[in-house]
Each structure stands twice: as structure tokens, then as C-alpha cells.
Amino acid sequence: MRRKRRNHSPGFKAKVALAAIREDKTVAELARQYDVHPNQIAEWKKQLLEGAESVYQSARDKKGGEQVHTKELHAKIGELTLEIDFLSKALGR
């Protein structure tokens, strides 16, 4: 019989990943302690290490990326509006 799928909270994932980074215990020991598969612990550790940079980004840096994305979207909207206008006139003839 299979065990029911569990959803772990972000806090729990962070706690387990930090314990894995500390390397006080092996991944197998952590897996037994927290009742999680060792591959899952390795994945959470990898995600924490890859995402650690974003913790130290300033709010201005985060908004800068959003503004660039917004400008790109506005440009695309303008292009599509021109296409629609052109095609509606061409089909109206």
C-alpha cells in the first residue's frame, strides 16, 4: 500500500535544506529524522542554494526587472494593435 502524498510547508523545506547544508548529519540520517526521501532533501538543498541570491536583492532591483517586462508587454500590445487595424482595413475592402 502506498503512502498518501504529502505537501510540506516552505518552512519545513527550508529547515531540512539548511540542515543538509550544515552537513552535521548525512542525507540518509536527515531522511530518517524528517521522514523524507533523500532525493527530496537534495532537491530542496539545490533550490535553496540557487535561490539564496534573491534574498539579498534590493526592492529596486526586483522592480527593475518588472519594469523591463512591462515595457516589453506594452510594445507587444502596440504591435498587435497595429496588426489588427491593418488586417481589419484589408479585410474590409
Secondary structure, 3 states (H helix, E strand, C coil): CCCCCCCCCHHHHHHHHHHHHHCCCCHHHHHHHHCCCHHHHHHHHHHHHHHHHHHCCCHHHHHHHHHHHHHHHHHHHHHHHHHHHHHHHHHHC
